[in-house]
Amino acid sequence: MLTNVAKGLPQLRSQSFTTRPRSLNAHRAGLNVRCAAGKKVVVVGGTGRVGSSTAAALKALDPDIQITLAGRSREHFETAKSNWEGLEHAVFSQCELSDADSLMKTIDGADLVVHTAGPFQRKKTCAVLEAAIATKTPYIDVCDDMEYSKMAKALSPSAEAAGIPAITTTGIYPGVSNVMAAEMVAAVKKTQDGEGTVPTPEKLEFSYFTPGSGGLGPTILETSFLLCGEEVTAFKDGKAITVKPGSYRNVVDFGEGVGEREVFLYNLPEVYSAHTIMNIPSVSARFGTSPGVFNSGMNLITSVGPKSLFESAESVKFLVALATPFVKLADVFEGETCAMKVELTFSDGSSPCGLYVHPKLSVCVGQAAAAFALNVLEGGTSPGVWYPEQDEAVSDRSLLLKRASQGTKKFIMNKPAWMLESPASADLFRF
C-alpha cells in the first residue's frame, strides 16, 4: 500500500487547510522533486478552474517553476491569481485555441505546455498538441474524451520525429486511474515472477463518483451533457460493444465516508486505452453523482433529448445554464468528494482493488495533472504521444501516485474488495 503525503496542497484562499508544509524544502525532499529550477510551464486554459488548480499544484511541488496562465480573459486571470496561493507571480498570456499563430506564440520557448481548456468532446483537431509539435514543446493534456485521445495518439509519429514527449488524458479520471490499474497489473506480475504461470488480467472496471460539479463548475457540466450524446464503447471478452450512455446501472461501495453509490456507463477514453495497451479483454468505466435525482435527470435527457442538443459545447449551454443553480446548491450541501475505485479480475481468480478518495475534486484534479507535468519535466517520458498507463509515459508510477495522492482521505492499492467496503456493507457478511 502506498502511503499518503498530505503536505504541500495547493490552497484556495477561501479555504482553510491544516496540511500546509512547515518547510518547503522538507516537502520537496519527501516527494523526490528533481525538477530543475526556473523551468517555464504554460497552462493553456490556465485561467479556468482546472488550469489554475494545476498551476497552483505545480508551484506547491516546485516553487521555482515559472507559470504562464494562457486564456482569453485577463479578468479571469486576476481571479485565478487571487483564488490560489502560489500564483502571485504567474504571468498572463492571451490566447485563442482557434488561432494557430496565437497558440505557437504563447507556448514557444516553454519547457512544457499543459492543455486544460476543455471540454474536449466534439473537437475536430488537436490544435494545442499540433502547436506543441511545431514548436517542439513537451505536452500533456487533461482530455477526457475517447475520440480526442485517439486523435492525439495518432500524432505520436510526428511528436517522436520532433523529439517531444507528450501524454494525453492526464487528469484524475482518466489519468491517475489508468496509472493505478497499470501499477496493480505490474504488482501481480512482480509477485509471480519466476513462480510458474503469471496470471493475466481478464477484466477491469473503473468506477467514479463526484457529487454535483465537484467544485469545477460549468466545464464539468458541459462535459457531462456532451457525454450524454455519445454512445458508449466498452469491451467484453475481447470484443467492442456499443450501448446507450447512462445505461447499465451498478451500485459500487467506495468505502467508509462515501458508501454505496450508483454509477452508470459512459464513453470514457481509459476504456479504449486500457483494452489496447494492457490487453485486457473486458473493460468498462462508470460514473455517478449525487443527489441521485441528477443521475435520473441525465438519463432522462439522454433518452428524450434530440441528438442535436448534444452536438457541441455551444448546443449544451442551455442545459448548463439550467442546471448550474441546482448544481451549485449541491456543491454546498453534498461537498466536492472525488472517489475512484479500480477493480481487476485475473485469470487465477484473484480480484485486487484500488481506492482513491479525496475531499475536493477541484484540488486533486490539479494535483493529478501536476504530477504528470513534473514527470515530463524530469525526463520521465519518451518522445511520442502516450497514454498514462504506457511504460513510455511515466518512468516511476509509484512516485507519480505518491504525488497525486496528497491529501487523500484514502489511497489503497492491491486489496481485496471486502477490505475496502463501508461498515454498513461489511456487516452484511459478518456472522
Secondary structure in CASP SS format (residue, H / E / C, confidence):
PFRMAT SS
TARGET T0000
AUTHOR 0000-0000-0000
METHOD secondary structure of the structure
MODEL  1
M C 1.00
L C 1.00
T C 1.00
N C 1.00
V C 1.00
A C 1.00
K C 1.00
G C 1.00
L C 1.00
P C 1.00
Q C 1.00
L E 1.00
R C 1.00
S C 1.00
Q C 1.00
S C 1.00
F C 1.00
T C 1.00
T C 1.00
R C 1.00
P C 1.00
R C 1.00
S C 1.00
L H 1.00
N H 1.00
A H 1.00
H H 1.00
R H 1.00
A H 1.00
G H 1.00
L C 1.00
N C 1.00
V C 1.00
R C 1.00
C C 1.00
A C 1.00
A C 1.00
G C 1.00
K C 1.00
K E 1.00
V E 1.00
V E 1.00
V E 1.00
V E 1.00
G C 1.00
G C 1.00
T C 1.00
G C 1.00
R H 1.00
V H 1.00
G H 1.00
S H 1.00
S H 1.00
T H 1.00
A H 1.00
A H 1.00
A H 1.00
L H 1.00
K H 1.00
A H 1.00
L H 1.00
D C 1.00
P C 1.00
D C 1.00
I C 1.00
Q E 1.00
I E 1.00
T E 1.00
L E 1.00
A E 1.00
G E 1.00
R C 1.00
S C 1.00
R H 1.00
E H 1.00
H H 1.00
F H 1.00
E H 1.00
T H 1.00
A H 1.00
K H 1.00
S H 1.00
N H 1.00
W E 1.00
E C 1.00
G C 1.00
L C 1.00
E C 1.00
H C 1.00
A C 1.00
V E 1.00
F E 1.00
S E 1.00
Q E 1.00
C C 1.00
E C 1.00
L C 1.00
S C 1.00
D C 1.00
A H 1.00
D H 1.00
S H 1.00
L H 1.00
M H 1.00
K H 1.00
T H 1.00
I H 1.00
D C 1.00
G C 1.00
A C 1.00
D C 1.00
L E 1.00
V E 1.00
V E 1.00
H E 1.00
T C 1.00
A C 1.00
G C 1.00
P C 1.00
F C 1.00
Q C 1.00
R C 1.00
K C 1.00
K C 1.00
T C 1.00
C C 1.00
A H 1.00
V H 1.00
L H 1.00
E H 1.00
A H 1.00
A H 1.00
I H 1.00
A H 1.00
T H 1.00
K C 1.00
T C 1.00
P C 1.00
Y E 1.00
I E 1.00
D E 1.00
V C 1.00
C C 1.00
D C 1.00
D C 1.00
M H 1.00
E H 1.00
Y H 1.00
S H 1.00
K H 1.00
M H 1.00
A H 1.00
K H 1.00
A H 1.00
L C 1.00
S H 1.00
P H 1.00
S H 1.00
A H 1.00
E H 1.00
A H 1.00
A H 1.00
G C 1.00
I C 1.00
P E 1.00
A E 1.00
I E 1.00
T C 1.00
T C 1.00
T C 1.00
G E 1.00
I C 1.00
Y C 1.00
P C 1.00
G E 1.00
V H 1.00
S H 1.00
N H 1.00
V H 1.00
M H 1.00
A H 1.00
A H 1.00
E H 1.00
M H 1.00
V H 1.00
A H 1.00
A H 1.00
V H 1.00
K H 1.00
K H 1.00
T H 1.00
Q H 1.00
D C 1.00
G C 1.00
E C 1.00
G C 1.00
T C 1.00
V C 1.00
P C 1.00
T C 1.00
P E 1.00
E E 1.00
K E 1.00
L E 1.00
E E 1.00
F E 1.00
S E 1.00
Y E 1.00
F E 1.00
T C 1.00
P C 1.00
G C 1.00
S C 1.00
G C 1.00
G C 1.00
L C 1.00
G C 1.00
P H 1.00
T H 1.00
I H 1.00
L H 1.00
E H 1.00
T H 1.00
S H 1.00
F H 1.00
L H 1.00
L H 1.00
C C 1.00
G C 1.00
E C 1.00
E C 1.00
V E 1.00
T E 1.00
A E 1.00
F E 1.00
K E 1.00
D C 1.00
G C 1.00
K E 1.00
A E 1.00
I E 1.00
T E 1.00
V E 1.00
K C 1.00
P C 1.00
G C 1.00
S E 1.00
Y E 1.00
R E 1.00
N E 1.00
V E 1.00
V E 1.00
D E 1.00
F C 1.00
G C 1.00
E C 1.00
G C 1.00
V C 1.00
G C 1.00
E E 1.00
R E 1.00
E E 1.00
V E 1.00
F E 1.00
L E 1.00
Y C 1.00
N C 1.00
L C 1.00
P H 1.00
E H 1.00
V H 1.00
Y H 1.00
S H 1.00
A H 1.00
H H 1.00
T H 1.00
I H 1.00
M C 1.00
N C 1.00
I C 1.00
P C 1.00
S E 1.00
V E 1.00
S E 1.00
A E 1.00
R E 1.00
F E 1.00
G E 1.00
T C 1.00
S C 1.00
P C 1.00
G H 1.00
V H 1.00
F H 1.00
N H 1.00
S H 1.00
G H 1.00
M H 1.00
N H 1.00
L H 1.00
I H 1.00
T H 1.00
S H 1.00
V H 1.00
G C 1.00
P C 1.00
K H 1.00
S H 1.00
L H 1.00
F H 1.00
E C 1.00
S C 1.00
A C 1.00
E C 1.00
S C 1.00
V C 1.00
K H 1.00
F H 1.00
L H 1.00
V H 1.00
A H 1.00
L H 1.00
A H 1.00
T H 1.00
P H 1.00
F H 1.00
V H 1.00
K H 1.00
L H 1.00
A H 1.00
D H 1.00
V H 1.00
F H 1.00
E H 1.00
G C 1.00
E E 1.00
T C 1.00
C E 1.00
A E 1.00
M E 1.00
K E 1.00
V E 1.00
E E 1.00
L E 1.00
T E 1.00
F E 1.00
S C 1.00
D C 1.00
G C 1.00
S C 1.00
S C 1.00
P E 1.00
C E 1.00
G E 1.00
L E 1.00
Y E 1.00
V E 1.00
H E 1.00
P C 1.00
K E 1.00
L H 1.00
S H 1.00
V H 1.00
C H 1.00
V H 1.00
G H 1.00
Q H 1.00
A H 1.00
A H 1.00
A H 1.00
A H 1.00
F H 1.00
A H 1.00
L H 1.00
N H 1.00
V H 1.00
L H 1.00
E C 1.00
G C 1.00
G C 1.00
T C 1.00
S C 1.00
P E 1.00
G E 1.00
V E 1.00
W E 1.00
Y C 1.00
P C 1.00
E C 1.00
Q C 1.00
D C 1.00
E C 1.00
A C 1.00
V C 1.00
S C 1.00
D C 1.00
R H 1.00
S H 1.00
L H 1.00
L H 1.00
L H 1.00
K H 1.00
R H 1.00
A H 1.00
S C 1.00
Q C 1.00
G C 1.00
T C 1.00
K C 1.00
K E 1.00
F E 1.00
I E 1.00
M E 1.00
N E 1.00
K E 1.00
P E 1.00
A H 1.00
W H 1.00
M H 1.00
L H 1.00
E C 1.00
S C 1.00
P H 1.00
A H 1.00
S H 1.00
A H 1.00
D H 1.00
L H 1.00
F H 1.00
R C 1.00
F C 1.00
END
